[in-house]
């Protein structure tokens, strides 16, 4: 896994997931961005970093 995982990498992973699943790129990106905004609002920096790693992994493994 790439370390540290950034918001940009999560968006890229969401786009790649959408392409693999034949889903809307725009919807996947919007979903990823909304998720990151919600996580950032409720987690401290360290927890947010771990949450980004998990989100990145989920997009890549599904």
C-alpha positions in Angstrom: 0.0 0.0 0.0 1.1 3.5 -0.7 1.9 5.4 2.5 0.7 7.9 3.4 -2.7 7.6 1.6 -3.9 11.0 0.5 -7.4 12.3 -0.4 -6.2 12.4 -4.0 -5.2 8.7 -3.9 -8.7 7.8 -2.5 -10.3 9.7 -5.3 -8.1 8.0 -7.9 -9.0 4.6 -6.3 -12.7 5.5 -6.5 -12.3 6.3 -10.2 -10.6 3.0 -10.8 -13.3 1.2 -8.9 -16.0 2.8 -11.0 -14.2 1.8 -14.2 -13.9 -1.8 -13.0 -17.5 -2.0 -11.9 -18.8 -0.1 -14.9 -20.3 2.6 -12.6 -20.5 6.4 -12.9 -17.1 8.0 -12.4 -18.7 11.2 -11.1 -20.9 9.4 -8.6 -18.0 7.4 -7.3 -15.9 10.5 -6.9 -18.7 12.5 -5.2 -19.3 9.6 -2.8 -15.6 9.4 -1.9 -15.4 13.1 -1.4 -18.6 13.2 0.8 -17.2 10.3 2.9 -13.9 12.1 3.4 -15.6 15.3 4.4 -17.7 13.5 7.0 -14.7 11.5 8.3 -12.5 14.7 8.5 -15.2 16.5 10.5 -15.4 13.8 13.2 -11.9 12.3 13.5 -8.5 13.7 14.6 -5.6 13.8 12.1 -4.3 10.3 13.0 -7.7 8.6 13.0 -8.4 10.4 9.7 -5.2 9.0 8.2 -6.2 5.5 9.2 -9.7 6.0 7.8 -8.2 7.1 4.4 -6.1 4.0 4.4 -9.2 1.9 5.0 -11.2 3.7 2.4 -8.4 3.3 -0.2 -8.1 -0.4 0.6 -11.9 -0.9 0.2 -11.9 0.7 -3.2 -8.9 -1.4 -4.4 -10.1 -4.7 -3.0 -13.7 -4.5 -4.1 
